Amino acid sequence: MNSTAPLTVERLQVPGASLYYEFRGAGPVLLMMPGGPADAGAFRHIAEQLASDYTVVTYDPRGLSHSTLETPVQDERIVQIFADDVHRLLTATAKEPAHVFGSSGGAVIGLELAARHPKQVRTFVSHEPPSPALQPDPVRARAEMEGIVETYRAAGIGPTMQKFMVHTRIRQAPPPPPTGEPTPEEREAQARFGRNMDFWFRHYFLAIANYEPDFAALKAGPTRIVPAVGAESSGELAHEGGLRLAERLGTQAVVFPGAHGGFDSHAEEFAVKLREVLRD
């Protein structure tokens, strides 16, 4: 169901950064965590679908898009720092335990959130976490990610993305290049995306590579954790991560419409499935 709920934009001061976040709708809080270089905009379509039932909170992680750094980020602690940022967002926006949805890198960071701040999270949906710790050969997966970062620092984005696509086994073709002269808004969006990609590969990427979820804490805690995969992403690295997370937790992965980005490409159907999961 589509919503015409107004969008409200706020900022939250956290140690070392200023976080940009949005919320719309009414009802229980559903906070959505983006992955990689993505920001709040990644959820704009599905947020509209869900706003009739939830107060949907979306945000830019620190260092990305509108969320600014005030002190240098500690690369080796990014997963923990990002999880604490969401803890503070939930403190500011939710009066009771909230639902949380995490995509890709957000699906990994949300595991740390559930382990560190379990009383704040009622349900956490971990959609396709690309963690090496959840791969059949974690050592190899980490080595590949280290090689991707080395390539970025030495050769730039083109060769890096070639290695990234091989590593992730993503089959989805990239969108066609834009035609015509970009508008000022499009140029700004392109520049912002380039800055986000740089932050991701220089700071964030290896933090995901080296993170080890605390499975004992996740199993013992009160948070209901729902591993999730895409119906169209079988064989991809992040799909494997969702399946193996389910194995580690002794449960079954829930299949959602679409592939790794199904929450955007199949927003209406994805929202229907997410409602079902959160009502269980």
C-alpha positions as CSV (number, residue, x, y, z in Angstrom):
1,M,0.0,0.0,0.0
2,N,1.4,3.4,-1.0
3,S,1.5,6.2,1.5
4,T,1.4,10.0,1.1
5,A,2.8,10.5,4.6
6,P,5.0,13.6,4.8
7,L,8.8,13.1,5.1
8,T,10.5,14.7,8.0
9,V,14.3,15.4,8.0
10,E,16.3,15.6,11.2
11,R,19.9,15.5,12.4
12,L,21.4,13.7,15.4
13,Q,24.6,14.7,17.0
14,V,26.7,11.6,17.9
15,P,30.3,11.3,19.1
16,G,32.5,12.3,16.2
17,A,29.7,12.9,13.6
18,S,26.4,14.4,12.7
19,L,23.9,12.0,11.4
20,Y,21.2,12.8,8.8
21,Y,18.0,10.8,9.1
22,E,14.5,10.8,7.8
23,F,11.2,9.5,9.1
24,R,7.7,9.1,7.7
25,G,4.5,7.3,8.6
26,A,3.0,6.3,11.9
27,G,3.1,3.2,14.1
28,P,5.9,1.1,15.4
29,V,9.4,2.2,14.4
30,L,11.0,0.3,11.5
31,L,14.6,1.5,11.1
32,M,16.2,0.5,7.8
33,M,20.0,0.1,7.5
34,P,21.7,0.6,4.1
35,G,24.9,-1.2,3.0
36,G,28.0,-0.3,1.1
37,P,28.0,3.3,-0.3
38,A,24.2,3.5,0.0
39,D,22.3,6.1,2.0
40,A,18.7,6.8,3.1
41,G,17.7,7.2,-0.6
42,A,18.2,3.5,-1.1
43,F,14.9,2.9,0.7
44,R,12.8,5.7,-0.7
45,H,10.5,3.5,-2.7
46,I,9.9,0.8,0.0
47,A,9.6,3.4,2.7
48,E,6.6,4.9,1.0
49,Q,5.1,1.4,0.8
50,L,5.5,0.8,4.5
51,A,4.7,4.2,6.0
52,S,1.0,3.3,6.3
53,D,1.9,0.7,9.0
54,Y,5.2,1.9,10.5
55,T,7.2,4.9,11.4
56,V,9.9,4.3,8.9
57,V,13.3,5.7,9.8
58,T,16.1,5.8,7.2
59,Y,19.5,7.5,7.5
60,D,22.9,8.2,6.0
61,P,25.6,6.3,7.9
62,R,28.4,8.5,9.2
63,G,30.8,9.6,6.4
64,L,28.2,9.0,3.7
65,S,26.1,11.6,1.8
66,H,24.6,14.1,4.3
67,S,26.1,12.6,7.5
68,T,29.3,14.4,8.2
69,L,32.4,13.4,10.2
70,E,33.7,15.7,12.9
71,T,36.6,13.5,13.9
72,P,38.5,10.9,11.8
73,V,36.8,7.5,11.7
74,Q,38.5,4.5,13.4
75,D,38.5,2.1,10.5
76,E,39.1,-1.0,12.6
77,R,36.0,-0.2,14.7
78,I,33.6,0.9,12.0
79,V,31.1,-2.0,12.5
80,Q,30.9,-1.2,16.2
81,I,30.7,2.6,15.7
82,F,28.0,2.3,13.0
83,A,26.0,-0.1,15.3
84,D,26.3,2.4,18.2
85,D,25.1,5.2,15.8
86,V,22.0,3.2,15.1
87,H,21.6,2.6,18.9
88,R,21.5,6.4,19.3
89,L,19.1,6.8,16.4
90,L,16.7,4.3,18.1
91,T,17.1,6.1,21.4
92,A,16.0,9.3,19.6
93,T,13.1,7.8,17.6
94,A,11.7,4.8,19.4
95,K,10.1,4.5,22.8
96,E,10.0,0.7,22.8
97,P,12.0,-2.0,21.0
98,A,11.9,-1.4,17.3
99,H,11.9,-3.5,14.1
100,V,15.2,-3.1,12.1
101,F,15.9,-4.2,8.6
102,G,19.5,-4.3,7.3
103,S,20.6,-4.7,3.7
104,S,24.1,-6.0,2.7
105,G,26.7,-4.3,4.9
106,G,23.8,-3.1,7.0
107,A,22.7,-6.7,7.4
108,V,26.2,-7.3,9.0
109,I,26.2,-4.2,11.2
110,G,22.7,-5.0,12.4
111,L,24.1,-8.2,13.9
112,E,26.4,-6.2,16.0
113,L,23.6,-3.9,17.0
114,A,21.5,-6.9,18.1
115,A,24.5,-8.2,20.1
116,R,25.4,-4.9,21.7
117,H,22.0,-3.4,22.3
118,P,19.5,-6.3,22.2
119,K,16.8,-4.6,24.3
120,Q,16.3,-2.0,21.6
121,V,15.6,-4.4,18.8
122,R,12.4,-6.4,18.7
123,T,13.1,-8.0,15.3
124,F,16.1,-7.8,13.0
125,V,15.8,-8.8,9.4
126,S,19.4,-9.5,8.1
127,H,18.9,-9.4,4.3
128,E,21.9,-11.0,2.5
129,P,24.8,-10.2,4.8
130,P,28.1,-10.4,2.7
131,S,30.3,-11.3,5.7
132,P,33.3,-13.5,5.1
133,A,32.6,-15.1,8.5
134,L,29.4,-16.5,6.8
135,Q,31.2,-18.0,3.8
136,P,32.4,-21.6,3.2
137,D,36.0,-20.3,3.1
138,P,36.3,-17.2,5.2
139,V,40.1,-16.9,4.7
140,R,39.7,-16.8,1.0
141,A,36.8,-14.3,1.1
142,R,38.8,-12.0,3.3
143,A,41.8,-12.2,1.1
144,E,39.6,-11.3,-1.9
145,M,38.2,-8.3,-0.1
146,E,41.7,-7.2,0.8
147,G,42.7,-7.5,-2.8
148,I,39.8,-5.3,-3.9
149,V,40.9,-2.5,-1.5
150,E,44.5,-2.8,-2.7
151,T,43.3,-2.5,-6.3
152,Y,41.2,0.6,-5.4
153,R,44.1,2.3,-3.8
154,A,46.4,1.5,-6.7
155,A,44.2,1.6,-9.8
156,G,40.9,3.3,-9.0
157,I,37.3,2.4,-9.4
158,G,37.2,0.7,-12.8
159,P,39.5,-2.3,-12.1
160,T,38.1,-2.4,-8.5
161,M,34.5,-2.9,-9.6
162,Q,35.6,-5.7,-12.0
163,K,37.2,-7.5,-9.0
164,F,34.2,-6.7,-6.8
165,M,31.7,-8.3,-9.3
166,V,33.8,-11.4,-9.5
167,H,34.0,-11.6,-5.7
168,T,30.3,-11.1,-5.1
169,R,29.2,-13.2,-8.1
170,I,26.4,-10.6,-8.7
171,R,24.8,-11.4,-12.1
172,Q,22.7,-8.2,-12.4
173,A,23.9,-6.0,-15.3
174,P,24.9,-2.4,-14.4
175,P,22.5,0.3,-15.4
176,P,23.2,1.9,-18.8
177,P,25.2,5.2,-18.7
178,P,23.2,8.3,-18.7
179,T,22.7,10.1,-22.0
180,G,22.7,13.9,-22.6
181,E,24.0,16.7,-20.4
182,P,23.4,16.0,-16.7
183,T,21.4,18.5,-14.7
184,P,23.0,20.3,-11.7
185,E,21.1,17.9,-9.4
186,E,22.4,14.9,-11.3
187,R,26.0,16.2,-11.2
188,E,25.7,16.6,-7.4
189,A,24.3,13.1,-7.0
190,Q,27.1,11.7,-9.1
191,A,29.7,13.5,-7.1
192,R,28.1,12.4,-3.8
193,F,28.0,8.8,-5.0
194,G,31.7,9.1,-5.9
195,R,32.6,10.3,-2.4
196,N,30.5,7.5,-0.9
197,M,32.3,4.9,-3.0
198,D,35.7,6.4,-1.9
199,F,34.7,6.2,1.8
200,W,33.4,2.7,1.4
201,F,36.5,1.3,-0.2
202,R,39.0,3.3,2.0
203,H,37.4,2.8,5.4
204,Y,34.3,0.6,5.5
205,F,35.0,-2.4,3.2
206,L,37.7,-4.1,5.3
207,A,35.8,-3.6,8.5
208,I,33.1,-5.8,7.1
209,A,35.7,-8.2,5.9
210,N,37.2,-8.6,9.4
211,Y,34.1,-8.7,11.4
212,E,33.1,-11.8,13.4
213,P,29.5,-11.9,14.6
214,D,29.0,-12.9,18.2
215,F,26.7,-15.8,17.6
216,A,26.5,-16.8,21.2
217,A,25.2,-13.4,22.2
218,L,22.8,-13.4,19.2
219,K,21.3,-16.8,20.2
220,A,21.1,-15.8,23.9
221,G,19.6,-12.4,23.4
222,P,15.9,-11.4,23.2
223,T,16.1,-10.1,19.6
224,R,14.3,-12.2,17.0
225,I,16.8,-12.4,14.1
226,V,15.4,-13.3,10.7
227,P,18.0,-14.2,8.1
228,A,16.8,-13.3,4.6
229,V,17.8,-13.9,1.0
230,G,16.6,-12.9,-2.5
231,A,14.5,-15.1,-4.7
232,E,16.7,-14.1,-7.7
233,S,20.2,-14.1,-6.1
234,S,20.9,-17.8,-5.7
235,G,24.6,-18.5,-6.1
236,E,25.7,-15.0,-5.1
237,L,28.0,-14.4,-2.2
238,A,25.6,-12.4,-0.1
239,H,22.8,-14.9,-0.7
240,E,25.2,-17.6,0.6
241,G,25.7,-15.3,3.7
242,G,22.0,-15.3,4.4
243,L,21.7,-19.0,4.2
244,R,24.7,-19.7,6.4
245,L,23.5,-17.1,9.0
246,A,20.3,-19.2,9.2
247,E,22.3,-22.3,9.7
248,R,24.4,-20.7,12.4
249,L,21.3,-19.6,14.3
250,G,19.4,-22.8,13.8
251,T,16.6,-21.4,11.7
252,Q,15.5,-21.0,8.1
253,A,16.2,-18.1,5.8
254,V,13.1,-16.2,4.6
255,V,13.0,-15.7,0.8
256,F,12.1,-12.1,-0.3
257,P,11.2,-11.0,-3.8
258,G,14.0,-9.9,-6.2
259,A,17.7,-10.1,-5.9
260,H,20.3,-8.3,-3.6
261,G,18.5,-5.0,-4.1
262,G,14.9,-6.5,-4.2
263,F,13.7,-3.9,-1.6
264,D,14.1,-1.3,-4.3
265,S,13.5,-3.2,-7.6
266,H,10.5,-5.0,-6.2
267,A,9.5,-2.5,-3.5
268,E,5.7,-3.3,-3.4
269,E,6.1,-7.1,-3.2
270,F,9.0,-6.8,-0.8
271,A,7.0,-4.6,1.5
272,V,4.2,-7.2,1.6
273,K,6.7,-9.9,2.6
274,L,8.4,-7.7,5.2
275,R,5.0,-6.9,6.8
276,E,4.3,-10.7,7.0
277,V,7.7,-11.3,8.6
278,L,7.3,-8.5,11.2
279,R,3.8,-9.7,12.1
280,D,5.0,-13.3,12.8
